[in-house]
Amino acid sequence: MAALAALAGAPVQAQQMAPVADDVVVTAEMEDRLAAWLTAFRAEALEAGISARTFNAAFKGITLDVKVLELNQKQPEFVRPIWDYLGSALSDKRKADGEAQLAANRTLFDKLEAKYGVEREVLAAIWGLETHYGTFTGSRNVIRSLTTLAFEGRRADFGRAQLLAALKILENGDISPEAMNGSWAGAMGHTQFIPTTYLEHAVDFDGDGKRNIWESHADALASAANYLKASGWDKGDTPVREVVLPMGFDYALADRGITKTGAEWQTLGVQTVSGAELPARERGLEAYLIIPAGFKGPAFLAYPNFKTILRYNNATAYAMAVSYLSKHFAGDAPITRSWPTDERPLTVSEAQEMQRTLTQIGLDTGGVDGIIGPMTRKAIRQFQARLGQPQDGFATASLLKKIRAAAR
């Protein structure tokens, strides 16, 4: 949800966009189509309960945002290695600034924990990752951005749904159209809620009668806590634990779709990094095994609270970052095992090539889309089995070379 920024303390993202031409322009034909589109959308909005006064105020002088058009055309190409992502997410500056915010807002966090049952360290971690504690909340007008997305392109359905939700926010009077700013894709405020999430989960915690996640960090943090609570957060349970796997472990078990209790993982030889048994509470929780950098990198058990963080942002790297930034604030140990930085994850075009080539040699990937999903990982594991390698399903440039060779 956060925008890409070059600063070490700024919000982070897991992918980089492929470059496109800078010649995107709004033509007269597009302006004419926009006018017709707005006429039709106005009727839809009024039927949904938006007043003519709110609609007119929101769309006064509205134009398409060229920058949003450009960004909406860009497709993710260069996938950022998880160790690079976590290095930025867990920067010294983000840690230090988070510690300062926890100290400065001690009373607020006391109240949030008491009401919602979500640890302060987790809320601070989300705040820090989304907007670096409110310093990068986005400066683009949300109505303009969402209008541009809804008008045409690959996010039209998303844009239309969020635009209607944004108008409902304005109708409720929580913010003015001029002050409703956010990211180019419509994420808003200190904790970067999209409008539909705002409508369902935003709260007025400071008691001023408005759910102002743009200016009130109390409202924003309470809204995030409310969302996590509604998504199933259990206070006191760790989201993720680094573990050690035994020699000869079946890495095919490292799959988001395979869950076992901690006790069951333990019978398979899974231990804490100190070589001890899992804590008693965790032995009763369902978990799945994560090896985000393959068998050469660290391994983790992901518990129910990890899945709850994924409801906030459905990216493993993001949930790992929230988990380990919050662990830092709580004084827990960092990740101990080294990352295989000599390996390089695939670009999207390379992933597509891998899928085509695996299919060519008789291993079904379920299609060619550049996404390393369950079917592609299964095909990779089948190929790794042919080589007699650990079947971790990790797609790398070195593995692609071997697949190319097998297809010759």
matplotlib code that plots the C-alpha trace (Angstrom):
import matplotlib.pyplot as plt

x = [0.0, 2.9, 4.6, 8.2, 10.6, 14.4, 14.9, 15.9, 13.2, 10.5, 7.7, 8.9, 7.5, 8.3, 8.4, 9.9, 8.1, 9.3, 10.0, 7.6, 7.6, 7.0, 4.7, 1.4, -0.9, -4.6, -6.1, -9.3, -10.9, -10.1, -11.6, -14.8, -15.0, -14.4, -17.2, -19.6, -18.2, -18.8, -22.4, -23.1, -21.2, -23.0, -26.3, -24.9, -23.5, -26.8, -28.7, -26.2, -27.1, -24.5, -26.1, -25.7, -24.0, -21.3, -20.8, -20.5, -18.0, -15.9, -15.7, -15.5, -12.8, -11.8, -9.2, -7.4, -4.1, -1.3, 1.0, -1.7, -2.2, 1.5, 1.8, -1.3, 0.3, 3.4, 3.6, 5.8, 8.9, 11.9, 11.0, 12.9, 14.7, 13.1, 16.4, 16.6, 13.0, 13.6, 16.8, 14.9, 11.9, 14.0, 16.4, 18.0, 16.1, 12.8, 13.6, 14.8, 11.9, 9.5, 11.0, 10.6, 6.9, 6.2, 7.7, 6.0, 2.6, 2.7, -0.7, -2.3, -0.9, -2.0, -5.6, -5.4, -4.1, -6.8, -9.7, -8.6, -6.2, -3.5, 0.0, 1.5, 4.6, 2.5, 0.6, 3.8, 5.3, 2.4, 2.5, 6.2, 6.0, 3.0, 4.0, 7.1, 5.0, 2.9, 5.7, 4.8, 1.0, 0.6, -0.2, -2.4, -6.1, -7.9, -11.0, -8.8, -6.6, -9.5, -11.4, -8.4, -8.1, -11.9, -12.0, -9.9, -7.1, -6.3, -7.6, -10.9, -13.1, -11.0, -11.0, -14.8, -15.5, -13.1, -14.3, -17.9, -16.6, -14.6, -17.7, -19.5, -16.7, -17.2, -21.0, -20.4, -18.4, -15.2, -13.0, -13.3, -12.6, -9.6, -8.1, -8.7, -5.2, -3.4, -1.3, -1.7, -3.9, -6.1, -4.6, -5.1, -3.8, -1.2, -2.1, -3.0, -6.6, -8.3, -11.8, -13.7, -11.6, -12.1, -15.9, -15.8, -13.1, -12.2, -13.0, -13.1, -10.8, -9.9, -13.6, -13.8, -16.7, -14.7, -12.8, -9.8, -7.0, -5.3, -4.5, -5.2, -2.7, -4.9, -7.8, -5.5, -3.9, -7.2, -8.6, -5.7, -6.2, -9.9, -9.2, -6.7, -9.1, -11.9, -9.6, -8.9, -5.9, -5.0, -3.0, 0.0, 0.5, 3.6, 2.8, 5.9, 8.9, 12.2, 12.9, 15.6, 14.7, 16.4, 18.7, 16.7, 13.6, 10.8, 10.8, 7.7, 5.9, 6.8, 3.6, 1.0, -1.7, -0.2, -1.0, -0.1, -0.1, 3.2, 3.2, 2.9, 5.7, 7.8, 7.4, 8.8, 12.0, 11.2, 12.9, 13.5, 16.8, 18.2, 17.4, 14.6, 11.0, 8.4, 6.6, 3.6, 1.1, 2.5, 2.4, -1.4, -1.6, -2.0, 0.9, 2.4, 6.1, 7.7, 11.1, 11.0, 14.5, 14.5, 16.3, 19.5, 17.8, 15.9, 12.8, 9.7, 6.5, 3.6, 0.8, -2.7, -1.6, 0.6, -2.4, -4.1, -1.3, -1.7, -5.3, -3.8, -1.4, -1.3, 2.4, 4.7, 7.5, 5.2, 4.0, 7.5, 8.5, 5.6, 6.4, 10.1, 9.9, 7.4, 9.7, 12.5, 10.3, 9.4, 13.1, 12.9, 15.7, 16.2, 16.4, 19.5, 20.2, 21.8, 20.0, 21.4, 22.3, 24.2, 20.9, 18.8, 15.0, 13.5, 12.1, 8.5, 9.7, 12.1, 9.3, 7.3, 10.2, 10.5, 6.9, 7.0, 10.1, 8.8, 5.7, 7.8, 9.6, 6.3, 5.8, 2.5, 2.7, -1.0, -0.2, 2.2, 1.6, 4.9, 3.5, 5.2, 2.0, 1.2, 1.1, 4.4, 6.1, 4.8, 6.4, 9.7, 9.7, 9.2, 12.2, 14.3, 13.4, 14.8, 18.0, 18.1, 18.0, 15.9, 12.4, 11.9, 10.1, 12.3, 12.5, 16.0, 18.1, 20.5, 17.6, 16.3, 19.7, 19.3, 15.8, 16.9, 19.7, 17.1, 15.0, 17.7]
y = [0.0, 2.3, 4.2, 3.5, 5.9, 6.0, 7.0, 4.3, 5.3, 5.7, 3.2, 0.1, -2.1, -5.6, -5.0, -2.4, -1.3, -1.8, 1.6, 3.0, 5.9, 9.3, 10.4, 9.6, 12.5, 13.3, 13.8, 15.7, 12.4, 11.1, 14.3, 13.8, 10.2, 11.2, 13.7, 11.0, 8.5, 11.0, 11.6, 7.9, 7.5, 10.5, 8.6, 5.5, 7.5, 9.4, 6.1, 4.7, 7.5, 10.2, 13.7, 15.9, 18.5, 16.0, 14.7, 18.2, 19.3, 16.2, 16.4, 20.2, 20.8, 17.2, 16.1, 12.9, 12.5, 11.8, 10.4, 7.9, 6.9, 6.2, 4.2, 2.2, 1.1, -0.1, -3.8, -5.3, -6.7, -6.7, -8.6, -7.4, -10.1, -10.6, -9.8, -6.5, -5.7, -6.6, -4.7, -1.5, -2.3, -3.0, -0.1, 1.5, 4.7, 3.0, 1.2, 4.3, 6.4, 3.7, 3.5, 7.2, 7.1, 4.3, 6.4, 9.6, 7.9, 5.6, 6.6, 6.3, 2.8, 1.8, 2.7, 1.0, -2.3, -2.2, -1.6, -3.8, -6.4, -5.7, -5.2, -1.7, -3.0, -4.5, -1.2, 0.8, -1.6, -1.2, 2.6, 2.6, 0.4, 2.1, 5.8, 6.0, 7.1, 9.6, 11.3, 9.8, 9.7, 10.6, 13.9, 13.0, 13.9, 10.6, 11.4, 12.4, 9.3, 6.9, 8.6, 8.1, 4.4, 3.8, 5.5, 2.9, 0.5, -2.7, -1.4, -0.1, -2.3, -1.6, 2.1, 2.3, 0.4, 2.6, 5.8, 5.1, 4.3, 7.5, 9.5, 7.8, 9.0, 12.5, 12.2, 11.3, 14.5, 13.0, 14.9, 17.5, 16.6, 19.0, 17.3, 13.7, 12.9, 9.6, 7.4, 7.2, 4.1, 5.6, 4.4, 7.0, 8.3, 7.3, 3.6, 3.7, 2.4, 2.1, 3.6, 0.3, -0.7, 2.7, 2.4, -0.9, -0.4, 3.3, 4.6, 8.0, 7.3, 10.9, 11.7, 14.7, 13.3, 12.5, 9.4, 11.4, 9.0, 11.7, 14.1, 12.1, 9.3, 8.2, 7.6, 5.9, 3.6, 2.7, 2.0, -0.4, -2.1, -2.4, -4.0, -6.5, -7.4, -7.9, -10.1, -12.4, -11.1, -13.0, -11.0, -12.7, -15.1, -14.6, -14.2, -16.1, -18.0, -18.8, -22.5, -25.1, -28.0, -31.4, -33.0, -34.7, -32.6, -32.8, -29.2, -29.9, -29.4, -25.7, -24.6, -22.1, -24.7, -27.2, -26.5, -28.6, -27.9, -26.9, -30.3, -32.0, -29.9, -30.8, -34.5, -33.9, -32.6, -28.8, -27.0, -23.4, -21.8, -22.7, -26.3, -26.4, -27.5, -25.0, -23.1, -25.0, -22.4, -22.7, -26.5, -26.2, -23.6, -24.3, -23.1, -23.4, -23.5, -20.6, -20.8, -17.5, -17.9, -21.7, -24.3, -22.2, -19.5, -19.2, -21.2, -20.0, -21.3, -18.8, -18.9, -17.5, -13.9, -14.0, -14.7, -11.8, -9.4, -10.8, -9.5, -6.0, -6.6, -10.0, -10.2, -12.6, -10.1, -7.4, -9.7, -10.8, -7.1, -6.2, -9.3, -8.6, -4.9, -5.5, -8.2, -5.6, -3.2, -6.0, -6.8, -10.2, -11.7, -10.9, -13.4, -15.5, -17.5, -15.8, -15.1, -16.7, -13.3, -15.1, -16.2, -14.0, -14.2, -14.1, -11.1, -11.5, -12.2, -14.8, -16.4, -16.6, -18.2, -20.7, -21.6, -22.0, -24.2, -26.4, -27.0, -27.8, -30.6, -32.0, -30.3, -28.5, -25.0, -24.2, -21.5, -18.7, -15.6, -14.8, -15.6, -18.3, -19.8, -23.3, -25.0, -23.5, -24.4, -27.9, -28.1, -26.7, -29.3, -32.0, -30.7, -30.4, -34.1, -35.1, -33.4, -34.9, -31.5, -30.3, -29.7, -26.2, -24.8, -21.6, -20.0, -18.6, -17.5, -20.4, -22.9, -21.3, -22.1, -25.8, -25.8, -24.2, -26.9, -29.7, -28.4, -28.3]
z = [0.0, 0.5, -2.3, -3.4, -1.8, -2.0, 1.6, 4.1, 6.5, 3.9, 3.2, 1.4, -1.4, -2.5, -6.3, -8.7, -11.8, -15.3, -17.0, -19.5, -21.8, -20.3, -23.2, -21.6, -22.4, -21.9, -25.3, -26.2, -27.0, -23.5, -22.0, -24.0, -22.8, -19.3, -19.4, -20.6, -18.0, -15.2, -16.3, -16.0, -12.8, -11.3, -11.8, -10.1, -7.2, -6.5, -6.7, -4.0, -1.7, -2.5, -2.5, -5.5, -3.3, -2.2, -5.8, -7.2, -4.6, -5.0, -8.8, -9.2, -11.8, -11.9, -14.5, -15.2, -13.3, -15.9, -13.3, -12.2, -15.8, -16.2, -12.9, -13.8, -17.1, -15.4, -14.7, -11.9, -13.5, -11.1, -7.9, -5.0, -2.9, 0.5, 2.2, 0.5, 1.3, 5.0, 5.1, 4.2, 6.3, 9.4, 8.9, 11.9, 11.3, 11.2, 14.4, 16.2, 15.1, 16.1, 19.5, 19.9, 18.8, 21.3, 24.1, 23.1, 22.7, 25.7, 27.1, 23.7, 23.1, 26.6, 25.7, 22.3, 23.8, 26.5, 24.0, 21.0, 22.4, 19.8, 21.0, 20.7, 19.0, 16.1, 15.7, 15.7, 13.1, 10.7, 11.2, 10.5, 7.4, 5.9, 6.2, 8.4, 11.4, 9.4, 7.5, 4.0, 3.8, 0.1, -1.4, -4.4, -4.3, -3.7, -5.8, -8.8, -8.4, -8.1, -11.0, -13.2, -12.2, -12.6, -16.0, -17.8, -17.5, -15.5, -12.2, -13.4, -11.3, -8.2, -8.9, -9.4, -6.1, -4.2, -5.7, -4.7, -1.1, -1.1, -1.9, 1.0, 3.3, 2.0, 2.5, 6.1, 6.6, 8.0, 5.6, 2.8, -0.8, -0.8, 2.3, 1.2, 0.0, -0.3, -2.6, -6.3, -5.8, -3.2, 0.1, 2.8, 6.1, 8.6, 8.2, 4.5, 4.4, 1.1, 1.1, 1.5, 4.4, 5.9, 5.7, 7.5, 10.1, 10.7, 14.2, 15.9, 18.8, 19.8, 20.3, 18.0, 16.0, 12.9, 11.8, 10.7, 9.8, 7.8, 10.7, 13.8, 14.4, 17.3, 14.9, 12.4, 14.9, 16.5, 13.0, 12.3, 15.7, 15.0, 11.6, 13.1, 15.9, 13.4, 11.3, 14.2, 16.0, 19.2, 21.7, 23.1, 20.2, 18.0, 14.3, 13.2, 14.7, 13.1, 13.2, 12.3, 10.1, 10.4, 7.8, 5.0, 5.7, 3.0, 1.7, -0.2, 3.1, 3.0, 1.4, 2.4, 1.8, 4.3, 7.9, 11.0, 14.7, 16.2, 17.9, 14.5, 13.1, 16.1, 15.5, 12.0, 13.7, 13.6, 16.5, 17.7, 16.6, 20.0, 19.5, 22.0, 21.8, 20.6, 23.4, 24.8, 23.4, 19.9, 20.0, 19.9, 17.2, 13.5, 11.4, 7.9, 7.0, 5.2, 3.4, 1.5, 0.1, -0.4, 1.6, 1.8, 3.8, 7.1, 7.8, 9.8, 11.2, 10.4, 13.0, 12.8, 13.6, 10.6, 8.4, 10.2, 9.1, 5.5, 5.7, 6.0, 3.1, 1.3, 0.9, 2.8, 2.8, 4.3, 7.0, 7.8, 8.1, 10.5, 12.6, 12.9, 13.4, 16.2, 17.6, 17.7, 19.6, 22.1, 22.6, 20.8, 18.8, 15.1, 12.3, 13.0, 9.8, 6.9, 3.6, 0.3, -1.2, -4.0, -5.4, -7.6, -7.7, -11.2, -13.0, -14.2, -17.8, -16.6, -14.5, -17.7, -19.5, -16.7, -16.9, -20.7, -20.5, -17.7, -19.7, -22.7, -20.8, -19.5, -16.1, -15.9, -14.4, -15.0, -17.5, -18.2, -16.2, -14.5, -11.1, -9.1, -7.7, -6.3, -9.7, -10.8, -7.5, -7.8, -11.3, -10.0, -7.2, -9.7, -11.7, -8.6, -7.8, -11.2, -10.3, -6.8, -5.2, -2.2, -3.4, -2.0, -5.1, -5.0, -8.4, -9.1, -12.0, -11.4, -11.5, -14.7, -16.4, -15.5, -16.8, -20.1, -20.4, -19.8, -22.7, -25.2]

ax = plt.figure().add_subplot(projection="3d")
ax.plot(x, y, z, "-o")
ax.set_aspect("equal")
plt.show()
